[in-house]
Structure formats: C-alpha cells, structure tokens
Amino acid sequence: MGAVSAPATQQLVVRRWEPDDVPALHEAVLDSIEHLRPWMPWIAKEPLGLEERRQLVAGWIASWETGDRLCGLFVGDRVVGCAGLHDRIGPTGREIGYWVRAGETGRGYATAAARTLTDMAFTMPGIARVEIQHDVANVASGRVPAKLGFTPVREVPHVPEAPGESGIRRVWRVERDRWWARRADLG
Ligand SMILES: CC(C)(COP(=O)(O)OP(=O)(O)OC[C@H]1O[C@@H](n2cnc3c(N)ncnc32)[C@H](O)[C@@H]1OP(=O)(O)O)[C@@H](O)C(=O)NCCC(=O)NCCS
C-alpha cells in the first residue's frame, strides 16, 4: 500500500484504517449520505454517532488479518473514500467494494484504490481471483473494473437493497495470472 497515482489527482494514499482516522471518516460519511444513498445499503442506518463509528472502525481494524480488509482513501488528512477487500466469495477469492466522498468523484480515486487492492489480494497466499460486483444501473461503478481489465462474467437477479438499484447485479472478475500479465499497462 502507500501512495498510488491516479490520473489528474493530487496524491492519493490507500491504507488501512487507524483509530485516529475516525473523526475524518465520520465527516466524510456525513457529507456523503445523499450521494451514497442510491447505491450503498448500509447508508440507511446513517447518520451514526461518533461513538458508533469508533466501534465500527474497531471492528474493521480487528478483521484485517482474518477477514475483510477495509482501507481509507486519503488526500492529505482528508478522507476521500473507502475501499475494501471482502472475504465473502470463498477461500480462493476476494471481492472489492468502494465508495468515494461526495464532490470527489471523477478523479480516478475508485479505480486507483481498486487497483491497489487487487495487487494486495494477489499477494495473499491462495487467492486466485478478484471480483467486483455492482447493480447494472450503477454505471459509474461498472467503469472501475472495466478500466482495470476485469471481465464481466455473469449477471444475476438480486433483491434491490438500495433505492437506485435495478435488481440485476453484474459480476466482474480477474484471475491472478491475467492480472500480473497486464499489470504494468495499468500504471
Ligand atoms: C462509483 C464510484 C465509487 C466511482 O468513484 P470515482 O472515484 O468517481 O471513480 P473513477 O473516477 O475511478 O471512475 C469513474 C468512472 O465512471 C464514469 N462515470 C461517472 N458517473 C457516470 C455516470 N453517471 N454514467 C456513466 N459513467 C459515469 C466516469 O466518467 C469514470 O469513467 P472514465 O474514467 O471512463 O471517464 C463513486 O461514483 C461513488 O462513490 N458512488 C456511490 C457509491 C457507489 O456506487 N459505490 C459502488 C457500489 S457497487
């Protein structure tokens, strides 16, 4: 992890959350509730209080070695988003999720974060594939795996969980060998 470049951006840093990041994360989420509402089911529980946010982040930090790996996206001290490597598609795969703060989209942050997390996944023993899933109505989200060379592998119906969702989920995948074969082209 560390600094990764994103086109036309200030330097973006993708790193694991630390307890001291909670106030900056809290501000970023509170700033972004209506922006995230169409696509992120968990936003229905917002606004959380600061203490609830602390507990949430403590859980993320605790899960790093054995489960999900949640990272903050930072430009300086400012939280511009969150991205995670989720342990929910079986022992040989990881799924990437992401959101970017309101007003910070369109700067390549989600793509840069997903690139960093895919690198991370394929340095973990036993991980053979990485997937990104999104509702087909979420066109911006689908641009991220497309730009990184993931392949769309299937579309599956699902019960919409957030107001913007259509009920069809698209799954994109990249395998380890293919990722490293074209990784140098991705910057
Ligand atoms: C989806 C999301 C994470 C993308 O973050 P981002 O930092 O703007 O992503 P990037 O800048 O790396 O790439 C976004 C791409 O989507 C495109 N895009 C943005 N809005 C779009 C729209 N309404 N229709 C079509 N394309 C769109 C951008 O042009 C860009 O593609 P390009 O580089 O080919 O021009 C951000 O929009 C977001 O946080 N959305 C709400 C939460 C969410 O949907 N999370 C994903 C759930 S699956």
The ligand as an ORCA input file, in Angstrom:
! r2SCAN-3c Opt
* xyz 0 1
  C     -18.846      4.509     -8.148
  C     -17.819      5.442     -7.523
  C     -17.132      4.720     -6.354
  C     -16.782      5.827     -8.570
  O     -15.773      6.588     -7.930
  P     -14.814      7.555     -8.762
  O     -13.647      7.885     -7.918
  O     -15.605      8.665     -9.342
  O     -14.384      6.565     -9.942
  P     -13.297      6.839    -11.063
  O     -13.045      8.326    -11.161
  O     -12.153      5.954    -10.807
  O     -14.071      6.322    -12.352
  C     -15.425      6.695    -12.547
  C     -15.826      6.448    -13.971
  O     -17.262      6.475    -14.039
  C     -17.642      7.449    -15.006
  N     -18.940      7.979    -14.584
  C     -19.217      8.724    -13.517
  N     -20.533      8.970    -13.458
  C     -21.085      8.334    -14.503
  C     -22.412      8.202    -14.979
  N     -23.440      8.752    -14.338
  N     -22.606      7.473    -16.099
  C     -21.578      6.907    -16.748
  N     -20.296      6.966    -16.319
  C     -20.065      7.688    -15.216
  C     -16.520      8.450    -15.021
  O     -16.515      9.200    -16.213
  C     -15.323      7.495    -14.930
  O     -15.106      6.803    -16.132
  P     -13.976      7.264    -17.197
  O     -12.678      7.326    -16.436
  O     -14.013      6.200    -18.216
  O     -14.392      8.609    -17.687
  C     -18.474      6.760     -6.995
  O     -19.265      7.318     -8.019
  C     -19.347      6.534     -5.776
  O     -18.861      6.621     -4.653
  N     -20.636      6.235     -5.990
  C     -21.563      5.982     -4.880
  C     -21.182      4.696     -4.143
  C     -21.128      3.515     -5.069
  O     -21.877      3.440     -6.041
  N     -20.246      2.556     -4.755
  C     -20.123      1.344     -5.539
  C     -21.209      0.372     -5.194
  S     -21.124     -1.089     -6.218
*
